[in-house]
Amino acid sequence: MSGPKLFILFFLCSIIAASTAAQSSVISGTVQDPSGAVVPNATILLQSTAPNSSPSRAGSDPTGNFRFENVAPGAYRLVISASGFKDATVAVTVSTKRPAPLRISLALASQSESVVVGGADTSPQISTETSENQSANTFERNALDRVPLFDQDYISTLSRFLDENATSTNGVSLVVNGIEANGPGVTPSAVQEVRINQNPYTVFFANPGRARLEITTKPGTADFHGTVNFLYRNAVFDAANAFAIQKPDESRQYYEGSLSGPLSRDKKTTFLLSLDRDIDSVQTIVDAVNLSGPVHENVPAPIHHSFAEGRVFHTLANGDLFWIGYSYENSSYKNQNVGGNVLPEAGYNSSVVENEINVSYRHTFSTDWINQLRFLVGENNQPRTSVFEAPQIIVSGAFTGGGAQADSRRTEYHFDGTDIVTWIHGKHLVNFGVDIPDISRRGADDFTNQLGSYTFASLAAFQANTPSTATIQQGNGHLVFLEKVIAGFVEDSIRVNAKFSVTVGIRYYWQNYFHDDPNNFAPRFSLAYAPSTKSKTVFRGGAGVFYDRTGPRPIADLLHFNGVNLLRFIVTDPTFPAGPAEIAATPSSVVTLDPRLHIPYRLQYGFAIERQVTAKSTFSAGYVGSRGISLFRSIDGNAPIAPPFTERPNPALGQDRQIQSDGYQKSNALELTFRGQPSKYFSGQVQYTLSKTYNNTQGITYFPANSYDPAADWARSDNDRRHKFDLLGSSHFTRLFTVGAALSLYSGKPVDVTTGADNNGDGVVNDRLPGFARNTLHGPGLINLDLNLAHDFTFKPRSDKQKDVPTLTVSINSFNILNHPNYVTYVGVLTSPFFGRPVAANPPRRTQLNLEFKF
């Protein structure tokens, strides 16, 4: 074909493409709450007014933005829904000219309304948005009010949907309003929504979906709204613990509330205030054995907690939103670590005081550019004091007594923040920014083991006064250091068409002290596809790399135990107590980094099929695979090589705890999730997981039984549960009351079988008999059913203009109503009189009264 013909063909194609593009447009906008704060994860339904037309669905991203591509000219109706808010309907007319982005404000849901789990009634839940996976667990405030929550602890209740094998060294990520935090920052009634596993492969966060818990707090409101809660428990109404000879005298009183409203006449300035006071007179159950025989004892372990928080929100003239908040928290804990085979004398007391300031500012540069800045600064102080000052005595599998030897103090002055820039262009929604999970000045004062901790292999060894090991610390326990964790990310969500969308991104991670490893790039992607625009089935998949984070304690170990500051002496076959000459003759132990160490990472991948079951419920079946690469573990780099294990390769050095990144983990899981409202009588979520996880490390403090053969520890993970079933929801059989239920059915975790002695002289009491693999004993399963019975007493409004009806809710909760013992600690020490038996159990049946008043 000649050049002119090619030019003419190209010209005609361009005209056709231009005319096609001119016949379609884009509808975009931002969803906000009454204060102007963005509302993420809102559901937006685009419905043409033409008869027999099918709706399109989108969701708002973390910055509240949404968009619909290739919208033909015509009249449309947008229906916007979000948990905790009233639905909004907006009429939109589309011409060949692209309309300006919309700004949609949602009103809070009426306090008398019962908002069910599963989303708005008018919205289909299946979506080809990559962030709208139906395997997520999402609960808004009113839904949480209808299910049994022990002591209003919604975090523990929802943690059942987390995966213990997916968490990082620093633990589960608690994400509050988009940034990592030590706590939720508000009391329970000021929480708007809690999500787990939403958009699991996004680059916004360090951990995958089942290793983070996302909390969205309530905003200020243009009208006054409030909640007051009172909770009461008393052992008179409870059953006895499986190991209690006498039922412990326990009680709890909990007072909590929140208030929001305007601070200015134009209502552009609003506030949120939340407070609580918790008095928990709990007791722990000791089930041990010493030379005098069995020990059964109830030990008071009271907990007191106070919290106060206030926030001010202001909407600027140009539509920007700024808010600032301050919170104060004070907690005290007595007789901690007591229970099971730990005697009261080995307990410790601790407290936590935290002050925190939160700031958020959102600025709109143009219709295509938005910036969201959030950060917090805080101060934390955690002293810990042993109840009894004496050497600690550990008789493997029998009892732990003496003193706790746990004296320490941790302080923290920290900064956390994130800045996200959003750019909307055509089919693309691009987010990029900086995430600072932690920059903190840490204080770590370690005064533990100053009198020593002595381990005896058996009761017979204790009677003979022949400990197998002793750990004694001397020197300077004061430490101050700066921890720095910084990340950057970019992500592009591409709406290819109404049937297919894909998100690609990359996250960069860096932390100090661990060789300052700079090569931590984590690519991630996800996709969603529907066979047709009217399909009730969506195919979804994704994969991503997630780098680990050590947290402050391993850093403190490296700086403390460098052979100069804080000296740790691990004495083999010592006298009791060890004398000064014996300690002086023992070389000190150190903590070092393997020269080959780099930051570990997990590769997670999965695919799922999602199906709309009813108009308000979905079912998801998915596979999730995970591989932990170069995971943290510790070995003794100076362990004795051969029997009788008395000589170390370097006699001038004790234990050389070398932190390595050579561990490996392999996990495969099948997840079945049903969520929504299949009928007017029930709403909730049901999830079953069949999984298998093997590894050769349990984290950065884990030592293999043989430091020269760490691969021999390849076995079931300590947290491996083959079967896991959870149900959390509420039923509305009658207008008189609602019934909430939480049912958990789990198979058991494995238990390691050990000798109870340090047979190989490496200073770690985790030795196994020759030929015994790790985690060969099968632990107890769990059967737990909690119920909530609630009735609402509504008060008539004073006038027709009053939309919200004040409501008093009275509820009775019963936890572990079947009174199943649910043993939690099996003893795997061969020399223990409790070998193969439990020494502790979860609480028995307990009853709780809740009074809640909303206005």
C-alpha positions, -999 to 999 in steps of 0.1 A, spaced: 0 0 0 13 34 -10 21 63 13 -9 85 3 -32 55 9 -18 48 42 -22 85 51 -58 85 40 -65 53 60 -48 67 91 -68 100 87 -101 81 84 -93 59 115 -85 90 134 -118 106 125 -137 75 136 -118 72 168 -123 109 176 -160 107 168 -163 76 190 -145 93 219 -167 124 214 -198 102 219 -187 91 254 -176 110 285 -164 105 320 -182 110 353 -159 115 383 -160 130 417 -152 128 454 -174 114 482 -172 133 515 -188 131 550 -206 161 566 -173 176 578 -158 174 544 -135 145 551 -132 119 523 -152 87 525 -132 57 511 -148 25 500 -182 41 492 -203 23 467 -214 44 437 -241 30 414 -246 47 380 -281 40 366 -294 54 333 -330 67 333 -336 48 301 -358 17 305 -342 -18 308 -307 -3 313 -281 -21 335 -264 -2 363 -226 3 365 -208 2 398 -176 18 411 -161 24 445 -143 54 460 -106 49 466 -87 57 498 -88 94 489 -126 93 483 -124 96 445 -144 76 420 -149 76 382 -169 60 354 -154 57 319 -171 56 285 -204 70 296 -227 77 267 -247 110 266 -279 109 285 -296 113 318 -283 93 348 -288 88 385 -259 83 409 -267 63 441 -240 67 466 -238 43 497 -213 40 525 -215 22 558 -225 46 586 -241 71 562 -274 76 545 -277 68 508 -275 98 485 -290 102 450 -276 127 425 -290 134 390 -264 138 363 -268 147 327 -240 137 303 -233 154 270 -204 152 246 -185 176 269 -169 162 299 -187 173 331 -168 188 360 -160 164 389 -187 161 414 -184 167 451 -209 146 470 -215 149 508 -232 120 527 -252 126 558 -248 103 588 -272 74 591 -300 79 615 -291 66 650 -323 46 650 -316 29 617 -301 -6 617 -274 -7 591 -267 -43 581 -235 -58 571 -233 -61 534 -238 -27 520 -267 -7 506 -299 -23 495 -299 -8 460 -263 -17 451 -250 -49 436 -219 -60 455 -201 -78 427 -177 -53 410 -148 -53 386 -131 -27 407 -98 -43 419 -104 -29 454 -138 -45 458 -128 -81 467 -156 -100 483 -132 -120 505 -128 -88 527 -144 -86 561 -160 -52 566 -181 -40 596 -195 -6 603 -204 8 637 -241 -2 638 -233 -37 626 -208 -41 654 -234 -29 679 -255 -60 669 -230 -87 674 -215 -99 707 -184 -78 716 -167 -88 748 -159 -56 768 -165 -36 736 -132 -49 722 -140 -49 685 -104 -53 676 -101 -87 693 -135 -98 679 -125 -90 643 -90 -104 647 -104 -138 641 -103 -130 604 -66 -122 605 -39 -147 595 -12 -152 621 12 -167 596 10 -135 574 20 -110 601 54 -93 601 81 -94 628 65 -61 641 31 -78 644 -3 -69 628 -5 -35 613 -32 -13 628 -40 14 602 -62 43 615 -75 67 589 -48 56 565 -17 57 587 -1 31 610 -7 38 647 -3 22 681 -40 23 689 -73 34 673 -71 69 687 -108 70 697 -132 50 718 -153 23 703 -185 44 696 -164 69 676 -153 42 652 -171 43 619 -159 12 601 -134 -17 605 -119 -36 575 -97 -66 571 -83 -79 538 -98 -50 518 -78 -46 486 -51 -70 498 -25 -61 471 -26 -24 473 8 -5 477 -6 18 503 3 -5 531 33 -26 541 14 -58 551 -10 -79 530 -47 -78 537 -49 -105 564 -21 -90 584 -36 -55 588 -67 -41 605 -80 -8 590 -101 15 611 -120 46 599 -131 69 627 -161 92 627 -159 128 616 -174 159 632 -210 165 623 -231 196 614 -257 185 640 -252 171 675 -249 134 677 -238 113 706 -235 78 721 -232 67 758 -223 31 767 -223 13 800 -211 -23 804 -212 -45 835 -201 -80 843 -199 -100 875 -187 -136 882 -220 -143 900 -235 -149 865 -205 -167 851 -194 -204 850 -161 -215 866 -128 -218 848 -119 -254 839 -88 -251 861 -103 -231 890 -109 -250 922 -130 -220 933 -148 -197 909 -128 -164 909 -144 -132 921 -144 -111 890 -162 -80 878 -160 -53 852 -174 -18 848 -169 1 816 -181 36 808 -177 50 773 -192 77 751 -187 101 722 -202 134 711 -200 153 678 -215 186 666 -209 221 653 -185 247 667 -196 276 645 -228 290 632 -220 282 596 -212 246 607 -179 246 588 -161 240 621 -172 208 640 -158 186 667 -156 150 679 -151 141 716 -147 105 730 -140 92 765 -139 59 783 -131 45 818 -125 8 823 -123 -10 857 -116 -47 852 -112 -69 883 -100 -100 865 -82 -130 880 -59 -156 865 -58 -193 873 -26 -210 883 -23 -248 876 12 -259 885 32 -284 905 62 -279 928 80 -300 954 50 -297 978 26 -310 952 -1 -294 929 -6 -257 931 -41 -243 923 -47 -206 929 -68 -177 917 -47 -146 914 -61 -110 910 -48 -93 879 -68 -60 878 -66 -37 848 -75 0 849 -78 21 817 -87 57 809 -89 74 776 -98 109 764 -97 123 729 -109 155 711 -108 166 675 -117 198 656 -126 198 619 -127 228 597 -137 232 560 -119 261 543 -135 285 519 -119 267 489 -133 233 500 -101 221 516 -105 202 549 -82 204 580 -86 186 613 -64 182 644 -69 160 674 -53 152 707 -56 120 728 -45 108 762 -44 72 774 -34 57 808 -35 20 816 -22 0 845 -18 -38 847 -12 -59 879 2 -94 882 8 -99 845 23 -131 831 7 -151 860 -14 -182 852 -10 -217 839 23 -230 855 35 -194 863 32 -187 900 21 -153 915 56 -145 927 68 -145 891 44 -118 879 51 -82 871 32 -49 872 32 -25 842 16 7 830 12 26 797 9 64 793 5 78 758 -1 113 744 -8 118 707 -16 145 683 -32 137 649 -33 161 619 -50 157 585 -52 182 556 -67 176 521 -61 200 493 -77 200 458 -53 216 433 -76 210 403 -103 187 390 -75 161 383 -51 167 412 -58 161 449 -33 158 479 -41 141 512 -16 147 541 -20 128 574 5 126 603 7 120 640 32 127 667 31 109 700 49 101 733 47 67 750 60 55 784 59 19 795 76 10 828 75 -26 841 84 -38 876 87 -73 891 63 -81 919 90 -100 938 127 -93 937 144 -127 936 161 -149 910 137 -165 886 132 -203 888 120 -221 858 113 -258 862 105 -270 826 68 -279 823 62 -278 861 63 -242 874 79 -208 871 86 -191 904 110 -169 922 108 -134 908 99 -122 873 132 -105 866 113 -83 842 122 -48 853 124 -25 823 112 8 809 104 17 773 98 52 760 90 65 726 87 98 709 74 90 674 62 105 641 41 86 616 27 100 585 16 96 549 12 120 519 -8 108 489 -11 126 456 -40 115 434 -41 122 396 -71 113 376 -67 111 338 -89 92 314 -90 55 324 -62 60 349 -64 67 386 -28 73 398 -18 75 434 17 82 445 33 94 477 55 88 508 46 67 538 66 70 570 54 42 593 78 53 620 105 78 628 110 76 666 134 83 694 133 51 714 144 46 750 149 9 761 161 5 797 167 -32 803 172 -42 840 160 -78 835 179 -108 849 201 -88 872 196 -116 898 195 -142 871 170 -167 856 177 -204 864 163 -232 843 159 -267 858 152 -297 835 128 -314 859 114 -313 895 141 -339 904 168 -315 891 152 -287 911 152 -308 942 188 -317 937 196 -280 932 212 -286 898 201 -261 872 210 -267 835 214 -230 826 214 -196 841 211 -162 824 225 -132 843 229 -96 831 252 -69 843 263 -35 830 247 -5 815 210 -12 807 202 24 795 198 28 758 185 55 734 183 51 697 166 65 666 145 41 645 137 51 610 113 34 586 105 51 553 85 40 523 74 54 489 48 41 465 31 46 431 0 28 419 -21 30 387 -57 17 387 -67 13 351 -104 8 342 -98 -8 308 -136 -12 303 -167 -20 322 -157 -57 324 -121 -55 332 -98 -34 354 -62 -38 366 -41 -22 392 -3 -21 391 21 -5 415 53 -7 434 63 1 470 98 9 482 108 1 518 138 11 539 148 8 576 180 15 595 203 -7 615 199 -39 594 228 -32 570 207 -3 557 195 -26 529 185 -2 500 171 -28 475 136 -34 488 113 -28 459 80 -46 462 59 -48 429 22 -56 433 -7 -60 409 -44 -71 410 -71 -76 383 -108 -82 381 -128 -95 351 -165 -101 344 -175 -121 314 -201 -95 305 -214 -62 319 -245 -79 333 -226 -109 347 -231 -119 383 -197 -135 383 -163 -119 387 -129 -135 384 -102 -118 405 -65 -123 410 -34 -106 423 1 -110 436 26 -89 455 58 -87 475 56 -75 511 88 -67 530 92 -74 567 98 -48 594 118 -57 625 103 -32 650 123 -17 678 131 -47 700 156 -65 677 174 -31 673 176 -27 711 190 -62 714 217 -54 688 227 -22 707 224 -36 742 243 -69 737 273 -57 718 298 -71 743 304 -36 759 271 -20 772 249 -47 787 267 -80 794 247 -112 793 262 -143 808 248 -177 800 262 -202 825 260 -239 818 254 -263 847 258 -235 873 254 -236 910 223 -220 925 227 -192 929 258 -186 907 287 -170 926 307 -139 914 337 -161 905 315 -184 884 300 -154 865 334 -138 860 348 -170 845 319 -171 819 325 -151 787 297 -126 778 272 -133 750 265 -110 721 239 -103 695 252 -98 659 240 -96 624 248 -121 597 269 -103 571 247 -118 544 215 -105 561 189 -86 541 153 -76 548 130 -106 544 99 -106 523 68 -125 516 54 -133 481 16 -136 483 -6 -145 453 -41 -157 448 -72 -159 426 -109 -161 434 -143 -165 418 -170 -142 432 -207 -147 426 -238 -126 434 -261 -150 454 -289 -126 461 -294 -89 455 -276 -82 488 -252 -111 493 -222 -126 477 -201 -158 478 -164 -159 471 -141 -190 467 -104 -183 464 -69 -197 467 -42 -178 485 -6 -189 484 23 -174 503 60 -179 503 82 -164 531 116 -157 515 148 -152 536 128 -149 568 144 -138 601 157 -163 626 185 -165 652 212 -191 656 240 -195 681 271 -188 659 293 -200 687 274 -231 697 294 -262 710 300 -285 681 301 -320 696 294 -340 728 297 -334 756 289 -299 744 311 -281 769 335 -263 746 326 -234 723 346 -228 691 356 -194 704 362 -199 742 365 -161 747 329 -156 737 296 -170 750 265 -173 729 267 -155 696 231 -149 688 234 -142 651 203 -128 634 200 -143 600 176 -140 570 177 -176 559 143 -189 570 115 -201 547 78 -205 549 53 -221 526 15 -216 529 -15 -226 509 -51 -218 517 -86 -222 503 -109 -194 515 -147 -196 512 -165 -164 522 -202 -156 523 -212 -120 532 -242 -98 531 -280 -101 538 -294 -132 521 -328 -124 537 -344 -98 558 -338 -119 588 -300 -123 588 -270 -102 578 -234 -110 585 -203 -129 573 -193 -165 572 -158 -177 564 -141 -211 562 -104 -216 556 -86 -248 548 -49 -241 551 -15 -257 555 16 -237 566 51 -251 571 82 -232 580 116 -235 597 114 -203 618 89 -185 639 105 -151 638 135 -131 647 139 -145 682 135 -181 671 164 -205 676 165 -239 659 171 -269 682 205 -273 664 221 -242 652 243 -262 629 213 -278 612 184 -252 612 168 -269 582 159 -298 605 132 -275 621 111 -276 589 77 -286 601 41 -273 607 41 -237 617 34 -230 654 3 -211 642 -8 -238 617 -46 -245 619 -58 -269 592 -95 -259 596 -109 -225 606 -146 -216 605 -160 -182 616 -195 -167 616 -202 -132 627 -237 -117 621 -271 -108 634 -307 -120 629 -339 -100 629 -367 -125 634 -389 -101 652 -391 -63 658 -389 -70 696 -352 -79 695 -322 -88 675 -299 -118 680 -262 -114 673 -239 -144 671 -202 -151 668 -192 -188 662 -157 -201 659 -147 -237 652 -110 -242 648 -87 -273 646 -57 -273 669 -23 -259 666 8 -282 669 29 -285 701 67 -290 701 80 -319 722 113 -310 740 135 -325 767 133 -295 790 170 -292 793 199 -275 774 214 -307 761 236 -292 734 250 -263 756 239 -234 733 220 -217 761 186 -223 747 162 -248 763 144 -261 732 163 -294 726 145 -324 712 153 -361 714 173 -375 685 149 -384 657 120 -362 670 108 -336 645 95 -302 655 58 -298 664 48 -334 665 22 -331 692 -13 -321 681 -28 -293 703 -64 -286 713 -90 -272 690 -115 -245 698 -153 -244 699 -168 -210 709 -203 -195 706 -211 -160 717 -247 -146 716 -261 -111 719 -298 -104 726 -308 -67 722 -339 -46 722 -342 -9 711 -364 15 730 -370 45 707 -382 79 718 -405 99 696 -390 131 681 -402 165 694 -411 176 659 -414 163 624 -382 182 615 -362 160 639 -348 132 618 -329 112 643 -348 93 670 -330 89 703 -326 52 710 -318 32 742 -305 -3 734 -305 -29 762 -285 -60 754 -275 -92 772 -244 -110 760 -232 -145 767 -197 -155 758 -187 -191 753 -223 -200 760 -216 -237 755 -190 -234 783 -165 -254 763 -131 -255 782 -111 -245 751 -76 -254 764 -49 -232 752 -16 -244 766 -4 -280 761 28 -290 778 53 -306 754 82 -311 780 89 -348 783 101 -345 820 70 -325 830 42 -342 851 18 -323 828 33 -338 795 6 -340 768 -19 -322 791 -32 -286 792 -25 -263 821 -46 -233 810 -79 -226 793 -98 -198 777 -125 -182 800 -157 -201 807 -192 -189 800 -195 -152 810 -225 -128 809 -224 -91 801 -250 -64 804 -248 -35 778 -267 -2 779 -263 21 749 -280 54 743 -277 71 710 -291 105 699 
